[in-house]
Amino acid sequence: MRISCPYCDCHYDIHPDTLGNPIGSEKLGFGWWLRCYQCQKKFWLKSTTVIDTGFAPFKADKVSTISRLSKLSRHSKLGKFSRFRKKQRGKSGHNGILYILIITLATMGGVCYTHIDEIREFFITKVKHFTASTIVGLQLTNIVYRIDKVDGQYRISVIGNIVNNTQSVLQCNGLHIVVLSENKEITSWDFVPEPKSIIPGDKIAFSTEKNTVIEPKEPKILVRIIN
């Protein structure tokens, strides 16, 4: 058998027995892979006597190929369906939460609309309470006292200021004064200042006195505003 290399046109005389049985290829059919000694390139020698080799013509296994393609297609479809189901479940979960939130808000809105007067009164009361608790009301400053002995009695004089630290006009209903002698009360009295109304940021001075027959020892004078 005379063979020529398709690349360098080098010719070879080969006995067919040295080639052995041809091999099969889906694309090339039956034949042999040979390498040229001169150019070292590999080329395919197609067998022209396949019938005499005893081999059946090489054919692709269509059944197995179809089976493999079916499996791949089925897996692909299942994968897509699974991803689609997951997305659907995710969407349905989000939609469920959204529906619950809408229903809850609608219910709360209905309740608030039905009891709007009670809710408004509640908040007004809370605001008033908070405002009243945070406002610093009337305060007493510069409180001093003096004790004089007059005609066998002890005259106790108390003076000081009443200050309005708020932004509103406040009324002073009066002061309560207590005199302690050795931590024991010996006398007390109430005093109503004039004027009773104190404008914001203003102060009024007061002065009051009372006589007692008991001599104050280690005296303490307590003054508080009557609410």
C-alpha positions as CSV (number, residue, x, y, z in Angstrom):
1,M,0.0,0.0,0.0
2,R,1.4,3.4,-1.1
3,I,0.7,6.3,1.3
4,S,1.5,10.0,0.9
5,C,1.6,12.6,3.7
6,P,-1.0,15.3,2.9
7,Y,1.3,18.0,4.5
8,C,4.7,17.4,2.9
9,D,3.8,14.9,0.2
10,C,6.3,12.3,1.5
11,H,5.5,8.8,0.2
12,Y,5.5,5.5,2.1
13,D,5.1,1.9,1.0
14,I,3.3,0.1,3.9
15,H,2.1,-3.4,4.0
16,P,-1.6,-3.5,5.1
17,D,-0.8,-6.1,7.8
18,T,1.4,-3.6,9.7
19,L,-1.5,-1.2,10.2
20,G,-3.6,-3.7,12.1
21,N,-7.4,-3.4,12.4
22,P,-8.8,0.1,11.7
23,I,-10.3,2.1,14.5
24,G,-13.7,3.8,14.4
25,S,-14.5,7.5,14.8
26,E,-17.9,9.1,14.7
27,K,-16.7,11.9,12.5
28,L,-14.0,10.2,10.4
29,G,-15.3,6.7,10.0
30,F,-12.9,3.8,10.0
31,G,-9.1,4.2,9.6
32,W,-5.8,4.9,11.3
33,W,-4.0,7.8,12.8
34,L,-0.4,8.0,11.3
35,R,2.5,10.4,11.9
36,C,4.8,11.5,9.1
37,Y,8.4,10.7,9.7
38,Q,9.6,13.7,7.8
39,C,7.3,16.6,9.0
40,Q,6.2,14.9,12.2
41,K,2.5,15.8,11.6
42,K,-0.3,13.6,12.4
43,F,-2.9,12.7,9.8
44,W,-5.8,10.3,9.3
45,L,-5.7,7.5,6.9
46,K,-9.1,6.4,5.9
47,S,-9.7,2.7,5.4
48,T,-11.1,1.8,2.0
49,T,-11.5,-1.9,2.9
50,V,-13.7,-1.7,5.9
51,I,-15.9,-4.6,4.7
52,D,-12.9,-7.0,4.8
53,T,-12.0,-6.1,8.4
54,G,-14.9,-7.9,9.9
55,F,-16.1,-4.8,11.8
56,A,-19.5,-3.4,11.4
57,P,-19.7,0.2,10.2
58,F,-19.3,2.6,13.1
59,K,-22.5,4.3,14.1
60,A,-23.4,6.5,17.0
61,D,-25.6,4.9,19.6
62,K,-28.7,7.0,18.9
63,V,-30.8,5.4,21.6
64,S,-28.3,6.1,24.4
65,T,-27.7,9.6,22.9
66,I,-31.4,10.3,23.0
67,S,-31.6,9.0,26.5
68,R,-28.8,11.2,27.7
69,L,-30.3,14.2,26.0
70,S,-33.7,13.5,27.6
71,K,-32.1,13.2,31.0
72,L,-30.3,16.5,30.6
73,S,-33.4,18.2,29.3
74,R,-35.4,16.7,32.2
75,H,-32.9,17.8,34.8
76,S,-32.8,21.3,33.2
77,K,-36.6,21.5,33.3
78,L,-36.7,20.3,36.9
79,G,-34.0,22.7,37.9
80,K,-35.9,25.6,36.3
81,F,-39.2,24.4,37.9
82,S,-37.5,24.1,41.3
83,R,-36.1,27.6,41.0
84,F,-39.5,28.8,39.8
85,R,-41.2,27.2,42.8
86,K,-38.7,28.7,45.2
87,K,-39.3,32.1,43.7
88,Q,-43.1,31.6,43.9
89,R,-42.8,30.5,47.5
90,G,-40.7,33.5,48.3
91,K,-43.2,35.8,46.5
92,S,-46.1,34.2,48.3
93,G,-44.4,34.6,51.6
94,H,-43.7,38.2,51.0
95,N,-47.3,38.7,49.8
96,G,-48.6,37.0,52.9
97,I,-46.7,39.3,55.2
98,L,-47.8,42.3,53.1
99,Y,-51.4,41.3,53.4
100,I,-51.2,40.8,57.1
101,L,-49.5,44.2,57.5
102,I,-52.3,45.9,55.4
103,I,-55.0,44.2,57.4
104,T,-53.4,45.1,60.7
105,L,-53.0,48.7,59.7
106,A,-56.6,48.9,58.4
107,T,-57.9,47.4,61.6
108,M,-55.8,49.9,63.7
109,G,-57.0,52.7,61.5
110,G,-60.6,51.7,62.0
111,V,-60.2,51.5,65.8
112,C,-58.5,54.8,65.9
113,Y,-61.2,56.4,63.8
114,T,-63.9,55.0,66.0
115,H,-62.3,56.2,69.3
116,I,-60.7,59.4,67.9
117,D,-62.2,61.5,70.7
118,E,-60.9,59.2,73.5
119,I,-57.4,59.0,71.9
120,R,-57.2,62.8,71.5
121,E,-58.3,63.3,75.1
122,F,-55.7,60.8,76.3
123,F,-52.9,62.5,74.5
124,I,-54.0,66.0,75.7
125,T,-54.0,64.7,79.3
126,K,-50.6,63.2,78.9
127,V,-49.2,66.4,77.4
128,K,-50.7,68.4,80.2
129,H,-49.2,66.1,82.8
130,F,-45.8,66.1,81.1
131,T,-45.8,69.9,80.8
132,A,-46.9,70.3,84.4
133,S,-44.2,67.9,85.6
134,T,-41.5,69.6,83.7
135,I,-42.3,73.2,84.5
136,V,-40.4,74.6,87.5
137,G,-43.1,76.5,89.4
138,L,-42.8,79.2,92.1
139,Q,-39.6,79.2,94.1
140,L,-38.5,80.8,97.3
141,T,-35.2,82.7,97.4
142,N,-33.1,84.8,99.8
143,I,-35.0,83.5,102.9
144,V,-33.7,85.2,106.1
145,Y,-35.1,85.5,109.6
146,R,-34.6,87.6,112.7
147,I,-35.6,87.0,116.3
148,D,-36.1,90.0,118.6
149,K,-37.2,90.0,122.3
150,V,-40.0,92.6,122.7
151,D,-42.0,93.0,126.0
152,G,-41.1,89.6,127.3
153,Q,-42.0,87.8,124.0
154,Y,-39.9,86.7,121.1
155,R,-40.8,88.3,117.7
156,I,-39.8,86.1,114.8
157,S,-39.6,87.9,111.4
158,V,-39.2,86.1,108.1
159,I,-38.5,87.8,104.8
160,G,-37.6,86.6,101.3
161,N,-38.7,86.5,97.6
162,I,-41.2,84.4,95.6
163,V,-40.0,83.9,92.1
164,N,-42.0,82.7,89.0
165,N,-39.6,80.7,86.7
166,T,-42.3,79.6,84.3
167,Q,-43.7,81.1,81.1
168,S,-47.2,81.5,82.6
169,V,-48.8,83.8,85.2
170,L,-49.0,81.9,88.5
171,Q,-51.0,82.4,91.6
172,C,-49.4,82.2,95.1
173,N,-52.1,81.0,97.5
174,G,-49.9,81.7,100.5
175,L,-46.9,80.6,102.6
176,H,-46.7,78.3,105.6
177,I,-44.0,79.1,108.1
178,V,-42.9,76.7,110.9
179,V,-40.5,77.6,113.7
180,L,-38.5,74.8,115.3
181,S,-36.7,75.0,118.6
182,E,-34.3,72.1,119.1
183,N,-36.1,70.3,116.3
184,K,-39.4,70.7,117.9
185,E,-42.2,73.0,116.6
186,I,-43.0,75.9,118.8
187,T,-45.2,77.9,116.5
188,S,-46.4,78.2,112.9
189,W,-48.6,80.4,110.8
190,D,-49.8,81.2,107.2
191,F,-49.2,84.3,105.2
192,V,-50.8,85.4,102.0
193,P,-48.6,87.8,99.9
194,E,-49.8,90.7,97.9
195,P,-50.2,90.6,95.0
196,K,-51.0,87.0,94.6
197,S,-50.5,86.9,90.9
198,I,-46.9,86.7,89.6
199,I,-46.1,87.3,86.0
200,P,-43.5,85.1,84.1
201,G,-39.9,85.7,85.2
202,D,-41.0,88.2,87.9
203,K,-40.6,88.0,91.7
204,I,-42.3,89.6,94.7
205,A,-40.8,90.3,98.1
206,F,-42.6,89.2,101.3
207,S,-42.2,90.0,104.9
208,T,-44.1,88.3,107.8
209,E,-43.7,88.0,111.6
210,K,-45.2,86.4,114.7
211,N,-44.7,86.5,118.5
212,T,-44.1,83.6,120.8
213,V,-43.5,83.3,124.5
214,I,-41.1,80.4,124.0
215,E,-37.5,81.2,123.5
216,P,-36.3,79.5,120.3
217,K,-33.1,77.5,121.0
218,E,-31.1,76.3,118.0
219,P,-33.9,77.8,115.8
220,K,-34.8,76.5,112.4
221,I,-37.3,78.3,110.1
222,L,-39.2,76.3,107.5
223,V,-41.1,78.1,104.7
224,R,-43.1,76.4,102.0
225,I,-45.6,77.6,99.3
226,I,-49.2,76.5,99.8
227,N,-50.5,74.8,96.7
